[in-house]
Amino acid sequence: MTNPSNTTALTVHQAQFTAAQALSIPTLSILQEDGTLFAGASSPVLDRDTALKIYESMVFIRILDERMLAAQRQGRISFYMQCLGEEASTVASAAALDRKDMIMAQYREQGALRYRGFSLTQFMNQLLSNELDLGKGRQMPVHYGSRDLHFMTISSPLGTQIPQASGYAYGQKLRGESNITLCYFGEGAASEGDFHAGLNMAAVLQAPVIFFCRNNGYAISTPANEQFIGDGIACRAVGYGMQAIRVDGADVLAVYEATRLARKLVLEQQEPVLVEAIAYRLGAHSSSDDPSGYRSREEEERWRKQDPIARYRLWLQHKDWLDEAADQIATDALRQEVLEALKEAEQFPKPHIDTLIGDVYAEPTPALREQLEQLKAHIRQYPDAYPLTAGRLE
């Protein structure tokens, strides 16, 4: 006889509560701060080219983040979000995927997009919302997307990508595809209702999706210990009936291996998995945030010693895969390239106003056309208020 409640068959005859501490999930850590492996740890199989591509992607993103935060302070872009301290989590996880696996990101995963091949020019065009931007200037900066790179366009509302990932992955399963979906989100987004709906949906439907939680310690200004009491986020996945693994998110090797094994499990068993990466957010939440108001400099400095790039660089040097002098030359050259790319992207105008109503319907509706004409009339009446648009109305 089946059990309609779908619970285990174990029965006791005395009241027995299960303690919150009954499930304590360990953290996978392979790489020490000095670039050597922990005793008993083994390195994942990484060829030299892949290992260096991971490193170069991490360095690229850090330099881009530094330059574009400065550009925001100069008024050259309106907004920016860094992934400082979390580069290993996003780049190494992307490296463990197949290039045709779908990525659904939150807003701090530019490293994954860079690893997939998003160019410096494409980054700049999006950040400046110029006419070459793939999103046609309709998104805030850092809200990237690329159909060619299987990277779903980022949305501002928190957590919406989680149930979307469950649905997309279920579609992959129904179509018999050999690819999966990976969904990034922060531990703060795990407090949203979409998190619970998305995980339950994926577990019930056995959707081939990896839920990748970046537990960076803070949801804007709220520390994790004020967000939840349980053992992080990984234990929640177990409650929904799926497997989970926790990993040191500043450890490239651990993140790569955990994601590789998660993908293998998802494909072979056709079921979802959750990966929780623990990595401190060294930067502010965004360019609109001042973290000095809610955390100490001493706390930041303690975590800075676990810098993912520095740790991984030492490992590459131990393997004689990275020359320190050549690396410095390449880094300096990249800084100059970023500066030049920013200046070049600034020369292009904003998208033409007519593009505003495209891509919604096959043909713009009469209501949309009427609204566009009303907007143009308003701009013509107040041209000084719209200097970037007033000259491009026809």
PEURJO-V185586 format. One record per residue. N is the residue number from 0. SS is DSSP state (helix for helix, strand for strand, loop for the rest). Layout:
# PEURJO-V185586
N;SS / N;SS
This chain:
# PEURJO-V185586
0;loop / 1;loop / 2;loop / 3;loop / 4;loop / 5;loop / 6;loop / 7;loop / 8;loop / 9;loop / 10;loop / 11;loop / 12;loop / 13;loop / 14;loop / 15;loop / 16;loop / 17;loop / 18;loop / 19;helix / 20;helix / 21;helix / 22;loop / 23;loop / 24;loop / 25;loop / 26;strand / 27;strand / 28;loop / 29;loop / 30;strand / 31;loop / 32;loop / 33;loop / 34;loop / 35;loop / 36;strand / 37;loop / 38;loop / 39;loop / 40;loop / 41;loop / 42;loop / 43;loop / 44;loop / 45;loop / 46;loop / 47;helix / 48;helix / 49;helix / 50;helix / 51;helix / 52;helix / 53;helix / 54;helix / 55;helix / 56;helix / 57;helix / 58;helix / 59;helix / 60;helix / 61;helix / 62;helix / 63;helix / 64;helix / 65;helix / 66;helix / 67;helix / 68;helix / 69;helix / 70;helix / 71;helix / 72;helix / 73;loop / 74;loop / 75;loop / 76;loop / 77;loop / 78;loop / 79;loop / 80;loop / 81;loop / 82;loop / 83;loop / 84;loop / 85;loop / 86;helix / 87;helix / 88;helix / 89;helix / 90;helix / 91;helix / 92;helix / 93;helix / 94;helix / 95;loop / 96;loop / 97;loop / 98;loop / 99;loop / 100;loop / 101;strand / 102;strand / 103;strand / 104;loop / 105;loop / 106;loop / 107;loop / 108;loop / 109;helix / 110;helix / 111;helix / 112;helix / 113;helix / 114;helix / 115;helix / 116;loop / 117;loop / 118;loop / 119;helix / 120;helix / 121;helix / 122;helix / 123;helix / 124;helix / 125;helix / 126;helix / 127;helix / 128;loop / 129;strand / 130;loop / 131;loop / 132;loop / 133;loop / 134;loop / 135;loop / 136;loop / 137;loop / 138;loop / 139;loop / 140;loop / 141;loop / 142;loop / 143;loop / 144;loop / 145;strand / 146;loop / 147;loop / 148;loop / 149;loop / 150;strand / 151;strand / 152;loop / 153;loop / 154;loop / 155;loop / 156;loop / 157;loop / 158;loop / 159;helix / 160;helix / 161;helix / 162;helix / 163;helix / 164;helix / 165;helix / 166;helix / 167;helix / 168;helix / 169;helix / 170;helix / 171;helix / 172;helix / 173;helix / 174;loop / 175;loop / 176;loop / 177;loop / 178;loop / 179;loop / 180;strand / 181;strand / 182;strand / 183;strand / 184;strand / 185;strand / 186;loop / 187;loop / 188;helix / 189;helix / 190;helix / 191;loop / 192;helix / 193;helix / 194;helix / 195;helix / 196;helix / 197;helix / 198;helix / 199;helix / 200;helix / 201;helix / 202;helix / 203;helix / 204;helix / 205;loop / 206;loop / 207;loop / 208;strand / 209;strand / 210;strand / 211;strand / 212;strand / 213;strand / 214;strand / 215;loop / 216;loop / 217;strand / 218;strand / 219;loop / 220;loop / 221;strand / 222;strand / 223;helix / 224;helix / 225;helix / 226;helix / 227;loop / 228;loop / 229;loop / 230;loop / 231;loop / 232;loop / 233;helix / 234;helix / 235;helix / 236;helix / 237;helix / 238;helix / 239;loop / 240;loop / 241;loop / 242;strand / 243;strand / 244;strand / 245;strand / 246;strand / 247;strand / 248;loop / 249;loop / 250;loop / 251;helix / 252;helix / 253;helix / 254;helix / 255;helix / 256;helix / 257;helix / 258;helix / 259;helix / 260;helix / 261;helix / 262;helix / 263;helix / 264;helix / 265;helix / 266;helix / 267;helix / 268;helix / 269;loop / 270;loop / 271;loop / 272;strand / 273;strand / 274;strand / 275;strand / 276;strand / 277;strand / 278;loop / 279;loop / 280;loop / 281;loop / 282;loop / 283;loop / 284;loop / 285;loop / 286;loop / 287;loop / 288;loop / 289;loop / 290;helix / 291;helix / 292;helix / 293;loop / 294;loop / 295;loop / 296;helix / 297;helix / 298;helix / 299;helix / 300;helix / 301;helix / 302;helix / 303;helix / 304;loop / 305;loop / 306;loop / 307;helix / 308;helix / 309;helix / 310;helix / 311;helix / 312;helix / 313;helix / 314;helix / 315;helix / 316;helix / 317;helix / 318;loop / 319;loop / 320;loop / 321;loop / 322;loop / 323;helix / 324;helix / 325;helix / 326;helix / 327;helix / 328;helix / 329;helix / 330;helix / 331;helix / 332;helix / 333;helix / 334;helix / 335;helix / 336;helix / 337;helix / 338;helix / 339;helix / 340;helix / 341;helix / 342;helix / 343;helix / 344;helix / 345;loop / 346;loop / 347;loop / 348;loop / 349;strand / 350;loop / 351;loop / 352;helix / 353;helix / 354;helix / 355;helix / 356;helix / 357;loop / 358;loop / 359;loop / 360;loop / 361;loop / 362;loop / 363;loop / 364;loop / 365;helix / 366;helix / 367;helix / 368;helix / 369;helix / 370;helix / 371;helix / 372;helix / 373;helix / 374;helix / 375;helix / 376;helix / 377;helix / 378;helix / 379;helix / 380;helix / 381;loop / 382;helix / 383;helix / 384;helix / 385;loop / 386;loop / 387;loop / 388;loop / 389;loop / 390;loop / 391;loop / 392;loop / 393;loop
